[in-house]
């Protein structure tokens, strides 16, 4: 049975969202949570950007040390040979290369610099550059794929496969696709090309999750694995991207999917609440009350008929179990009343007090390094550190010190 894999793009598309920001340590925490959930791959960042290099080096070291479970880290670059060459020194084993394919973009974005033939030529050259350098997997992104006519999209995808691409990403860049249309297009494209077509759906019509599910089913119809792009809490440019948890829940519990869907690997949703609430805190974007699975009202009942039914048997009005999503966090820094915290301007006494209170034990000789990392990460995030953040700092200080080259000597 073909499998469905999740390739989360929070650390690339999500952080591009206007009016929000995430520190490099925050991006590291995203990878930590994705690993705990059992997600296949994280589009971790931009390896050609100078300010991403220390973060990516640190995260590659953390991945090698086992901090992210089995999560694979990938980079994003334009499908330009020069961008690929600039990305190679970090040693990322997975890359996604992006170029616009619709006539709308070719005419009104490239404005004569590229035509259809040149788009394919440049994409193929970039893909060959990555593959010849030993990159293990290359995904090729058809930006604005949903507005690209089927014939040219097939020609583009076949050229990508011929150049060595492992997947083609179909980007519904402006969020205008519909479930029935995207399933048909995915089935046709995946069947014609013979490699997986990856969903990348935006939420401008409120259908990013539905379109992602439908596109993945189109891959399965063609006998191919499906790769689904998501972001935590549906964050993303404009109206957002497909929400990670909503997509997982849809594949697990959507009617008519049982027996048709193999969610590649074991997904551990007991980390779902911690991840969602941490992300809301880190991005400064509170969760809507009705956010699927993790919103404050996701399992709340008031009206008489519903309350009566839920009290008799919760399955009368609940599709999946509250307990499967893990506990609500009760972090040290969120305590009310008298509390001692540790952070940017804290001292050793408060630092030891918090770590002792959380039961965090440091390896011999690590106290000074972890103390400095706590100060630096608190300065970078601009908010009190969570329990999970403190535990990560304590467990992997040597690798995390790579986030701050030249600042810890």
C-alpha positions in Angstrom: 0.0 0.0 0.0 1.4 3.4 -0.9 2.2 5.6 2.1 1.5 9.2 3.2 4.5 11.1 4.5 4.4 14.6 6.1 7.0 17.1 5.1 6.4 20.1 7.4 7.4 23.5 6.1 6.9 25.6 9.2 10.6 26.5 9.3 10.5 27.8 5.7 7.0 28.8 4.6 5.7 29.3 8.1 8.4 31.7 9.2 7.9 33.8 6.0 4.5 34.8 7.4 4.1 38.6 7.6 4.0 40.2 11.1 5.4 37.1 12.9 8.9 36.1 13.8 10.7 33.1 15.2 14.2 32.9 16.6 16.7 30.4 15.4 16.3 28.6 18.7 12.6 28.6 18.0 13.1 27.0 14.6 15.2 24.4 16.5 12.3 23.7 18.8 10.0 23.2 15.8 12.4 20.4 14.6 12.4 18.9 18.1 8.6 18.7 18.2 8.3 17.4 14.6 10.8 14.6 15.6 8.7 13.8 18.7 5.5 13.6 16.6 7.2 11.3 14.1 7.0 13.6 11.0 9.1 12.4 8.1 10.9 15.6 7.1 11.3 19.2 8.0 12.0 21.9 5.5 14.4 23.4 7.9 15.5 26.6 6.2 17.5 28.4 3.6 21.0 27.1 3.3 22.2 29.9 1.1 21.4 32.6 3.6 24.2 33.8 5.8 22.1 34.1 8.9 20.7 30.5 8.5 24.1 28.9 8.4 24.8 28.6 12.2 21.3 27.4 12.8 21.4 24.7 10.1 24.9 23.6 11.3 23.6 23.2 14.8 20.5 21.4 13.7 22.4 19.0 11.5 24.6 18.2 14.5 21.5 17.8 16.7 20.0 15.4 14.2 23.2 13.4 14.0 23.2 13.2 17.8 19.6 11.9 17.9 17.9 14.9 19.3 15.2 14.9 16.5 14.4 11.1 16.5 14.2 10.0 12.8 13.3 13.5 11.4 15.1 14.3 8.1 16.2 17.9 7.5 15.9 19.5 4.1 16.8 22.9 2.7 14.9 25.1 0.3 16.5 27.1 -2.6 15.5 28.6 -5.9 15.9 26.2 -8.8 19.0 28.1 -9.9 22.4 26.3 -10.1 24.1 29.1 -8.3 21.7 28.9 -5.3 22.3 25.1 -5.2 26.0 25.5 -5.3 25.8 28.0 -2.4 23.7 25.5 -0.4 26.0 22.5 -0.8 28.8 23.3 1.8 26.4 22.6 4.7 26.0 19.0 3.7 22.2 18.8 3.7 21.2 15.5 2.3 17.8 16.7 1.1 16.8 19.8 -1.0 13.7 21.3 -2.5 14.2 23.5 -5.5 11.5 26.0 -6.5 10.6 27.8 -9.7 7.4 29.3 -11.1 5.6 27.4 -13.8 2.3 29.1 -14.6 1.9 31.5 -17.6 0.7 34.1 -15.1 4.1 33.9 -13.3 6.2 33.5 -16.4 4.7 36.5 -18.1 4.1 38.8 -15.1 6.9 37.8 -12.7 9.8 36.8 -15.0 8.7 39.5 -17.5 10.7 38.1 -20.4 13.7 36.8 -18.5 12.4 33.2 -18.8 9.9 31.5 -21.0 8.5 28.0 -20.7 11.5 26.3 -22.2 13.9 28.3 -20.1 12.1 27.4 -16.9 12.5 23.7 -17.6 16.1 24.2 -18.7 17.0 26.1 -15.5 15.2 23.7 -13.2 16.8 20.7 -14.8 20.3 22.3 -14.5 19.7 23.0 -10.8 18.5 19.5 -10.2 21.5 17.9 -11.9 23.8 20.2 -9.9 22.3 18.9 -6.7 22.3 15.3 -7.7 25.8 15.3 -9.0 27.0 16.8 -5.7 25.5 13.8 -3.9 22.3 15.2 -2.5 20.2 12.1 -1.6 16.8 13.4 -2.4 15.7 16.4 -4.5 12.1 17.7 -4.7 11.3 20.1 -7.5 8.6 22.7 -6.7 6.2 23.9 -9.4 5.3 27.3 -7.9 1.7 28.2 -8.9 1.2 24.6 -10.2 -2.5 24.9 -9.7 -2.6 27.6 -12.4 -0.2 25.7 -14.7 -1.9 23.9 -17.6 -1.8 20.1 -17.3 0.2 19.6 -20.5 3.1 21.9 -19.5 3.0 20.7 -15.9 3.5 17.1 -17.1 6.3 18.2 -19.4 8.0 20.1 -16.5 7.6 17.1 -14.1 9.0 14.6 -16.6 12.0 16.8 -17.2 12.5 17.0 -13.4 12.4 13.2 -13.1 14.8 12.9 -16.0 17.2 15.3 -14.3 17.1 13.1 -11.1 14.2 14.6 -9.0 12.6 12.3 -6.5 9.4 14.3 -6.2 7.5 17.1 -7.8 5.8 19.6 -5.5 2.5 20.9 -6.8 2.0 24.3 -5.2 -1.4 25.8 -4.9 0.4 29.1 -4.3 -2.7 31.4 -4.2 -5.0 28.8 -2.5 -7.6 28.6 -5.3 -7.8 24.9 -5.9 -10.7 22.7 -4.9 -10.7 19.1 -3.6 -12.3 17.4 -6.6 -10.1 19.2 -9.1 -6.8 18.7 -7.2 -7.4 15.0 -6.7 -7.9 14.5 -10.4 -4.8 16.6 -11.3 -2.7 14.7 -8.8 -3.8 11.3 -10.1 -3.1 12.3 -13.7 0.2 13.9 -13.0 1.5 11.2 -10.7 0.3 8.5 -13.1 2.0 10.2 -16.1 5.3 10.9 -14.4 5.7 7.9 -12.1 7.1 9.7 -9.0 5.2 11.2 -6.1 3.5 14.6 -6.4 3.8 16.6 -3.2 0.9 18.7 -1.9 1.6 22.3 -0.9 -1.7 24.0 -0.2 -2.5 27.5 1.0 -5.7 28.4 2.8 -7.1 31.4 1.0 -10.4 29.7 0.5 -10.3 27.8 3.8 -9.7 24.5 2.0 -5.9 23.9 2.5 -6.5 20.7 4.6 -9.3 19.4 2.3 -7.1 20.0 -0.8 -4.1 18.4 0.9 -6.1 15.3 1.7 -7.6 15.2 -1.8 -4.3 15.7 -3.5 -2.7 12.9 -1.4 -5.6 10.6 -2.4 -4.8 11.4 -6.0 -1.3 10.1 -5.5 -2.7 6.9 -4.0 -5.0 6.6 -6.9 -2.0 6.5 -9.2 -0.1 4.0 -7.0 2.4 6.5 -5.7 3.4 7.6 -2.2 2.0 10.9 -1.1 4.0 13.7 0.5 1.9 16.4 2.3 3.3 19.8 3.2 2.0 21.2 6.5 2.7 23.9 9.1 2.0 23.9 12.8 -1.3 25.5 13.6 -1.8 26.2 9.9 0.5 29.2 10.1 1.7 30.6 6.7 1.7 33.4 4.3 -1.6 35.3 3.9 -4.4 32.9 5.2 -1.9 30.2 6.1 -0.9 26.7 5.0 -2.5 23.3 5.7 -2.5 22.6 9.4 -0.3 19.7 10.4 -2.6 18.2 13.1 -5.8 18.7 11.1 -4.2 16.8 8.2 -3.1 13.9 10.5 -6.5 13.7 12.1 -8.3 13.8 8.7 -6.3 10.8 7.4 -6.7 8.9 10.7 -10.4 9.6 11.3 -12.0 10.8 8.0 -14.8 8.5 6.9 -14.0 6.2 4.0 -10.2 6.4 4.4 -9.8 3.4 6.7 -7.8 0.7 5.0 -6.7 3.0 2.2 -4.2 5.1 4.0 -0.8 4.1 5.4 0.6 6.9 7.5 4.3 6.1 6.9 5.9 5.5 10.3 4.4 5.8 13.7 2.9 9.3 14.4 2.8 10.0 18.2 0.1 12.6 18.7 0.7 12.6 22.5 3.0 15.6 21.6 0.4 17.4 19.6 -0.9 19.7 22.4 2.6 20.7 23.6 3.7 21.5 20.1 0.6 23.5 19.2 0.5 25.5 22.4 4.3 26.1 22.3 4.0 27.4 18.7 1.1 29.7 19.7 3.3 31.1 22.5 6.5 31.3 20.4 4.8 32.9 17.3 2.6 35.2 19.4 -0.5 33.8 17.7 -3.1 32.5 20.1 -5.0 29.4 19.0 -8.6 29.9 17.9 -11.1 28.4 20.4 -12.2 26.0 17.7 -8.8 24.9 16.5 -9.1 21.1 15.6 -7.8 18.9 18.4 -6.0 21.6 20.4 -8.3 24.6 20.7 -9.8 25.4 24.1 -13.3 24.4 22.8 -12.2 21.3 20.8 -13.8 19.0 23.4 -16.1 21.5 25.2 -19.8 21.0 25.4 -22.6 23.3 26.8 -25.9 23.0 24.9 -28.3 20.6 26.6 -28.6 18.0 23.9 -24.8 17.8 23.4 -23.9 17.9 27.1 -26.5 15.1 27.8 -25.1 13.0 25.0 -21.5 13.6 25.9 -22.0 12.7 29.5 -23.6 9.4 28.6 -20.9 8.5 26.1 -18.4 11.0 24.8 -18.3 9.3 21.4 -21.8 10.6 20.8 -20.3 14.0 20.1 -16.6 13.5 19.7 -14.9 12.0 16.7 -11.6 11.2 18.4 -10.3 11.0 21.9 -9.1 13.9 23.9 -6.4 11.8 25.6 -4.6 10.9 22.3 -3.4 14.5 21.9 -1.3 14.5 25.1 -1.5 16.6 28.2 -1.8 20.3 28.5 1.5 21.9 29.5 1.9 23.4 32.9 5.2 25.2 32.5 7.3 26.6 35.3 7.4 30.0 33.7 3.5 30.1 33.5 3.1 29.7 37.2 1.1 32.4 39.0 2.1 34.1 42.3 5.5 33.8 43.8 8.0 32.2 41.3 11.7 32.4 40.5 12.6 32.2 36.8 15.8 31.9 34.9 16.7 33.9 31.8 18.7 36.6 30.2 19.5 38.5 33.4 19.2 35.7 35.9 21.9 34.4 38.1 23.2 31.0 39.0 21.0 30.6 42.1 17.8 31.1 40.1 19.1 28.9 37.3 19.8 26.0 39.7 16.5 26.5 41.4 14.5 26.1 38.2 16.5 23.2 36.9 16.2 21.4 40.3 12.5 22.1 40.4 12.1 20.5 36.9 14.2 17.6 37.8 16.8 18.4 35.1 20.2 16.9 35.7 23.2 18.3 33.9 26.1 16.3 32.7 29.4 16.9 34.5 31.1 20.1 33.4 28.0 21.5 31.4 26.6 23.9 34.0 28.4 27.1 32.8 27.6 26.4 29.1 23.9 25.6 29.8 23.6 28.7 32.0 25.0 30.9 29.2 22.7 29.2 26.6 19.7 29.9 28.8 20.7 33.6 28.8 21.3 33.8 25.1 18.2 31.9 24.1 16.0 34.0 26.4 17.5 37.1 24.9 16.8 35.8 21.4 13.2 34.7 22.1 12.3 37.7 24.2 10.0 35.6 26.4 10.4 33.2 29.3 11.7 29.8 28.3 9.4 26.8 28.4 10.1 23.5 30.2 10.7 21.7 26.9 13.1 24.4 25.8 15.1 24.2 29.1 15.2 20.4 28.8 16.6 20.6 25.2 19.2 23.1 26.3 20.3 20.9 29.1 20.4 17.7 27.0 22.3 19.0 24.0 24.4 22.0 25.0 27.4 21.3 22.8 25.3 21.1 19.6 23.1 24.1 20.6 26.2 26.2 21.2 26.7 26.2 17.4 23.7 28.5 17.2 25.8 31.3 18.7 29.3 31.2 17.1 31.8 33.4 18.8 29.5 34.3 21.7 30.3 31.6 24.2 34.1 31.8 24.5 
